Amino acid sequence: NNEDDSPEVSKIKNATHNWKVFQQASSDEIAVSIVEDELDILIDLCGYTGTSKVSEIMARRVSPIQISYMGFPGSSGASYIDYLVCDPVVVPDI
């Protein structure tokens, strides 16, 4: 079991109703689980970081609201991302 037991992850896990670990799951299995769980908001914390399955899963529009945060400091330009959480460094006033 390689599950992250850091204080940060533990705090998030304790605040949820349902916690799942998908280390060995395929993109198809993860997408089906998200749809079946009727997840309202999906947040990408990976961005374009090599082996992440997140972009592949989000491209299927598995949740009504999909947000990009942290993994990539700017817009991905992906049509399946509805919102970007950012700060004035990433998106300065023009």
Secondary structure as UniProt FT lines:
FT   HELIX           7..14
FT   TURN            23..24
FT   HELIX           27..36
FT   TURN            37..38
FT   STRAND          41..44
FT   HELIX           54..58
FT   TURN            59..60
FT   STRAND          65..69
FT   TURN            79..80
FT   STRAND          83..85
FT   TURN            88..90
//
